[in-house]
Amino acid sequence: VNPPIFVLDGKINEFFHCEIVKLYPCKRRMVMDMEIFKKHADVQIRNDLIDCQIDICSVK
């Protein structure tokens, strides 16, 4: 099983990015849009969450 890495805003729990990490060969880098860090002060990069394969979308 290849674990996902999630990037989200820690204050509002808004999800920005998900990347599947291959265990072999070991991947040491992840590419992200740097605008995320400019727009959000509390960015969390987490690998302890589980992707339940359910997507909920809303129109803002």
Contacts in CASP RR format, 6 or more apart in sequence:
PFRMAT RR
TARGET T0000
AUTHOR 0000-0000-0000
METHOD contacts of the structure
MODEL  1
VNPPIFVLDGKINEFFHCEIVKLYPCKRRMVMDMEIFKKHADVQIRNDLI
DCQIDICSVK
2 20 0 8 1.000
2 21 0 8 1.000
2 22 0 8 1.000
2 23 0 8 1.000
3 20 0 8 1.000
3 21 0 8 1.000
3 23 0 8 1.000
3 47 0 8 1.000
4 18 0 8 1.000
4 19 0 8 1.000
4 20 0 8 1.000
4 21 0 8 1.000
4 47 0 8 1.000
4 49 0 8 1.000
4 51 0 8 1.000
5 18 0 8 1.000
5 19 0 8 1.000
5 20 0 8 1.000
5 21 0 8 1.000
5 30 0 8 1.000
5 45 0 8 1.000
5 46 0 8 1.000
5 47 0 8 1.000
6 15 0 8 1.000
6 17 0 8 1.000
6 18 0 8 1.000
6 45 0 8 1.000
6 46 0 8 1.000
6 47 0 8 1.000
6 49 0 8 1.000
7 15 0 8 1.000
7 16 0 8 1.000
7 17 0 8 1.000
7 18 0 8 1.000
7 32 0 8 1.000
7 36 0 8 1.000
7 43 0 8 1.000
7 44 0 8 1.000
7 45 0 8 1.000
7 46 0 8 1.000
8 14 0 8 1.000
8 15 0 8 1.000
8 16 0 8 1.000
8 43 0 8 1.000
8 44 0 8 1.000
8 46 0 8 1.000
9 16 0 8 1.000
9 40 0 8 1.000
9 42 0 8 1.000
9 43 0 8 1.000
9 44 0 8 1.000
10 42 0 8 1.000
10 43 0 8 1.000
10 44 0 8 1.000
11 40 0 8 1.000
11 41 0 8 1.000
11 42 0 8 1.000
14 40 0 8 1.000
16 32 0 8 1.000
16 36 0 8 1.000
16 40 0 8 1.000
16 43 0 8 1.000
17 32 0 8 1.000
17 33 0 8 1.000
17 36 0 8 1.000
18 51 0 8 1.000
19 30 0 8 1.000
21 27 0 8 1.000
21 30 0 8 1.000
21 47 0 8 1.000
36 43 0 8 1.000
37 43 0 8 1.000
END
